Amino acid sequence: RDNPESNNLHLLKKPVLLICTGLILFFTCKLIVEIFWLYGLGASESFRMEIYSILIYINLTVNIIYAIAILWMLPKQQYIML
């Protein structure tokens, strides 16, 4: 069993979880936008461009999540061979 004191990182401060969440968020939203792009071909071009511009904000959000994950990575432990 894991000792609660040994794992003192909060769940949202785990870099692997944040990176996986960012990947899932980005590609899920990209899939939704591409579905709108595929089935919205009969709509006006301004509608299609507005749907596609949503990816700009999603990309910004995911990049911020990645930056936070990098900041919360533990520093590499130094190892000295004797």
C-alpha positions as CSV (number, residue, x, y, z in Angstrom):
1,R,0.0,0.0,0.0
2,D,1.1,3.5,-0.7
3,N,1.9,5.7,2.2
4,P,-0.1,9.0,1.9
5,E,2.8,11.0,3.3
6,S,5.2,9.6,0.6
7,N,3.1,10.9,-2.2
8,N,2.6,14.5,-1.3
9,L,1.7,15.8,-4.8
10,H,-1.8,16.8,-5.4
11,L,-3.6,14.9,-8.3
12,L,-3.7,18.0,-10.5
13,K,0.0,18.6,-10.0
14,K,1.0,15.4,-11.6
15,P,2.6,16.2,-14.9
16,V,1.7,12.9,-16.6
17,L,-2.0,13.5,-15.8
18,L,-1.8,17.0,-17.1
19,I,-0.1,16.0,-20.4
20,C,-2.6,13.2,-21.0
21,T,-5.5,15.5,-20.2
22,G,-4.2,18.1,-22.6
23,L,-3.8,15.5,-25.4
24,I,-7.4,14.2,-24.8
25,L,-8.8,17.7,-24.7
26,F,-7.1,18.9,-27.9
27,F,-7.8,15.9,-30.0
28,T,-11.5,15.6,-28.8
29,C,-12.1,19.2,-29.7
30,K,-10.2,18.8,-33.0
31,L,-12.5,15.8,-33.8
32,I,-15.6,17.9,-33.0
33,V,-14.4,20.8,-35.2
34,E,-13.5,18.4,-38.1
35,I,-17.0,16.9,-37.9
36,F,-18.5,20.4,-38.1
37,W,-16.2,21.1,-41.0
38,L,-17.3,17.9,-42.8
39,Y,-21.0,18.3,-42.2
40,G,-21.1,22.1,-42.3
41,L,-20.0,22.3,-45.9
42,G,-23.5,23.7,-46.9
43,A,-23.2,26.4,-44.4
44,S,-21.6,29.8,-45.0
45,E,-17.9,30.2,-45.1
46,S,-17.9,32.6,-42.2
47,F,-19.6,29.9,-40.0
48,R,-17.0,27.3,-41.0
49,M,-14.1,29.7,-40.3
50,E,-15.6,30.6,-36.8
51,I,-15.9,26.9,-36.0
52,Y,-12.3,26.3,-37.1
53,S,-11.1,29.4,-35.1
54,I,-12.2,27.6,-31.9
55,L,-9.1,25.4,-32.3
56,I,-6.9,28.5,-31.7
57,Y,-8.3,28.9,-28.2
58,I,-8.2,25.2,-27.5
59,N,-4.6,25.1,-28.6
60,L,-3.8,28.1,-26.3
61,T,-5.5,26.3,-23.4
62,V,-3.7,23.0,-24.0
63,N,-0.3,24.8,-24.3
64,I,-0.9,26.5,-20.9
65,I,-1.7,23.1,-19.5
66,Y,1.6,21.7,-20.9
67,A,3.5,24.7,-19.5
68,I,2.0,24.0,-16.0
69,A,2.9,20.4,-16.3
70,I,6.5,21.3,-17.1
71,L,6.7,23.7,-14.1
72,W,5.4,20.9,-11.8
73,M,7.9,18.3,-13.0
74,L,10.2,17.1,-10.3
75,P,13.9,18.1,-10.8
76,K,16.2,15.3,-11.8
77,Q,17.8,13.7,-8.9
78,Q,21.6,13.9,-8.9
79,Y,23.4,10.7,-8.7
80,I,27.1,10.4,-7.9
81,M,28.8,7.1,-8.4
82,L,31.3,6.3,-5.6
